[in-house]
Amino acid sequence: MAGLLLTAVLASPWPRQWLEASMWRHMLLQFPLWMLAGALLCAVLPTRARSIISIWNSHGIAGLIWVGMVLSVLMVPRVLDLVLRDMAVEAVKCTALLLAGTLLRLSWGPAGLVLQCFFLGMLLPMMVVVGQLYIDSPLRLCNAYLLDDQERLGRWLIALAALLATTWLAHAAWLLVRRDEGAQLGKL
Amino acid sequence: MWRTTLLSMLMVLGGWASARWLTYDFQVWTDEGARRLEVALRPVKAPAVAVQGLEVSAQDLSTLLATGSGVTVVDFFYTHCQSVCLSLGSSFQQLQAALQADRAKGSAVPVRLLSISFDGTRDDPATLATYARGLHADPTLWNFIRVPDAAQQALLLQRLGIVVVPDGRGDYEHNAALLVFDAQGRMVRIFDLAEQQLALDYARNLAGKLQ
């Protein structure tokens, strides 16, 4: 229910225009919000659909690959300009992000710590490199956005990557410590 | 597990294919790069919008570009610009000097310069004339125009891929470049501001072939 509402809001012209009016809002607010909508919509999936998906998504590998591919392609500067001009590409982008949100939610648990680490190990360094490129570039990489906007996006991308890294590391450490304690208790 | 492997491989291929489409085979990463590449592959015809200038009798852009059956090097600017348009102006001054030298040597080819203002509200023909005088523009070689109708100007900018972004301080950012048009009014090449000599040589070459 919340997912449908969020999807409707994101798709309507006013919020869309506001989000896409600034480079950093476009990439760091709009993209995650579409993924969130996808994750919320996940709840309406019937059990049958979930089991079919899990057959094709063992250990969440396929799902994480989808998310990784989508986010990599969407970090190319050309996308931000193209979706402002071409509605078809905008529709594909939003659908891809929606699906990415759903698949991320379905794949995260089954992936386990090792696969999660591989996934983040690919995604987070890429975010940092792209962020640094956005900060360093003396030229505007997007025709529709200003240079200071671009630099702000770069800084926030790196900040977000750092935040995700620390959160996941803390969570993984806590899980491992708990498992160790459980194993110790089991031995007693 | 084989289903997951198959699906994963298909996704990777799909991602690779879309990245290739998006970046023209990993050649361009920005929309501006794509625009320049696309124009070289497929020239864009300028729409016949009505234009206005002081040394130019009111006519439409296509007729103006066809005058003298030559090649025109065009830039988009606005007179209040304190940044990139100033260097555009001095680039064009150097182009003009080169073309005048050609004429003096007797090896002139039909290449003209055209500066189009996209700030129609502030840049009326009188303002353009003052600006042109300031740059020592030779009206037989270098004209300044604007598109008086806002809707037609929007069409022109959109068709040629010019994106103007207000910077919140009364000025504009835009993807300034040197645009080369042939006598049929088609934009055939876009050169970067730093590629001034290349643009001149290309225009001369193209004009020479037309004779």
Interface residues (C-beta under 8 A of the other chain):
Chain A: I55 W56 N57 S58 H59 I61 A62 I65 W66 M69 V70 S72 V73 V76 P77 R78 V79 D81 L82 R140 L141 C142 N143 A144 Y145 L146 L147
Chain B: M1 R3 T4 L7 S8 M11 V12 G14 G15 S18 A19 L22 T23 V28 W29 T30 D31 E32 G33 A34 V163 V165 D167 E173 N175
